[in-house]
Amino acid sequence: MRYKNLILIGTSHIAKQSLEEVEKTIEKEKPDFIALELDRKRFYALTHNIKRRLRLSDIKRIGIKGFLFNIFGAWAEEKLGKMVGMKPGAEMIKAIQLAKENKIKIALIDQDIEITLKKLSKNLTWKEKLNFMIDIFKGIFFKKSELKKLGIKDLDLTKVPPKALIKKLIKKVKIRYPNLHKVLIEERNEVMADRLRDLIDKHPDSKIVAIIGAGHEEEILNLIKNPPEITYSFSIR
């Protein structure tokens, strides 16, 4: 997706297709900025090959539900990554490498992970948490019958899911897990859209490539075009 001097790439963090698209786009567009769906903590972990594992002592800071969600999310992403032979976040690592090689500035646009986890602990109900775990293990989000309705025979994890499937999944999350959707998707979309808009406005003559999860892409573009009143700060490296 393109808007003014911004090029948005919607990725899957375990898809080989995303890795290839990121590399191809950066080499073709030669951007002045690469904006990443990362905060400082996750950026540091990726660039230093560190597996960020929360400790029990972190529960006091981020809350028990945020703590458990982080552990489960990391486990699920790592397991899916092993299934397709991809390290989660490989497209981000590739973007960082290319930025360093070509002296491209990096903008970290995501909300601090600890803020997100704190909000999850505060707002996520135990019912939502239980439903989420049950649905993941049952595979309710990717039932073959639902995939066929969308014209999809099989879900290929090496590729970014089709937009129709992404929209359906996000809609289901919003209905079944409203608080999870608000904290994990809605609020982070607002943060990232605002930071990208700020980057566009401050550097109108610079080309920007933003790498974000495919589930955020469409709404972030809408928010950039139709901004809310709240603004957020961000960092450039």
Summary of the structure (lengths in Angstrom):
residues: 237
radius of gyration: 17.6
end to end distance: 24.0
largest distance: 48.8
contacts: 732
relative contact order: 0.22
helix: 62%
strand: 10%
